Amino acid sequence: MERRTDTLTSVDIAIVIASGGKIHAVNRIMSWQNNAKIMNPWIEKCNTLKKEGEMTGNKALKSFGKLLANSAYGQTLKRDRNEVVKIVSTWSEADQFVS
């Protein structure tokens, strides 16, 4: 089986492991409190672009604002979750993280 290098969310990792896949290495982890809403300022800027495009009839600007928001935000960050994200340094800690 071919090894791949991907950027994965905790949800992606859980799916990989549940389907029999393996995580061979973790290069970097980004962590924040789920209720931090770190994407809100960016999404507000994108929504402003979309609204400006709607008001001026500029379909390209509206589409660009939507594309920027979707590419940065995505479905995985939209949902409010009450889970804890931890930085792990051993495989046994990682096993606890995804199980």
N, C-alpha and C positions, 0 to 999 in steps of 0.2 A: 504494500500500500504506500502511496506517495505521501510524503510529509509536506505540509503546507504552512505558510506563515500568514496568519490572519490577526486582525484586531477583533477581539470578542468581548461581549458583555457577560455578566454573570449568568444571564438567561441562556446565552449561546453556549457557554461552558457546560451548564447543566444538561442541555440538549445533546451536546457531543458525547458526554459521558453516559447519559441514559441510553443512547443509541449504540453504545459499544465502542465509541471512539476514545482516544487517549490524548491527553495534553502532555507534550514532551518537555516543554519549557515555558516559563513565564518571564518575559523580558522586562515588563514594566506594568505597574498597576496604578490606576487613577482611582481615588477614593474621595467621597464626600457624603455628607448626611443627605439622605433622600429628600428630606423636607427643605433642603437648602434652596431649591429652585434656581440653580446656578445658570440656567439657560434663559431665564425671564428677560433680562435686558436685551439679549440678542434677538429673541423672538419678538419683542416689542418693536425693535428697529425694523425687522423684516415685515411685520404687520403694518408699520407705517408706510413702507414702500408699497405694499399691496394696496392699501387704502388710497395712497396718492395716485397709483396707477388706475384704480377704479374711478376716482373723481375726475381725472384728466382724460380718461378714455385711452390711456396708454397701456395696451394689453401686454406689451413686452415688459414694462416695469412691474406690472401686477404679477406676471408669471415669474419674473426674476425674484421678486420678494418671496413668493411661494416656494420656489426652488431652493433659495438660501435657507429658509426656515426648515423645510423638509430634510435637506441634506445634513443640517447640523443637529436637528432635534430628533426626528424619527419617532417611530411608535414606541420604542423601548423607554424613552425618557418621559413620555407624556403621562404615563400612569403614575399615580401617587402610590408609593409603597411604604410599608412600615418595616423595612428590613434593615439590618445592620451590615455595613460593608467594612471588612477588616483587611488589613495588609497582612499577608502570610509570608513566611520565610522557609517553611518546610512543606514537604508533600503531605505529611500527616495533617498539618493545619489546613492545607488546601482541600483535602478530603472532607474535612468538617464543613468547609465553606460551601461546597457544592452539593452536599448530601442533605 
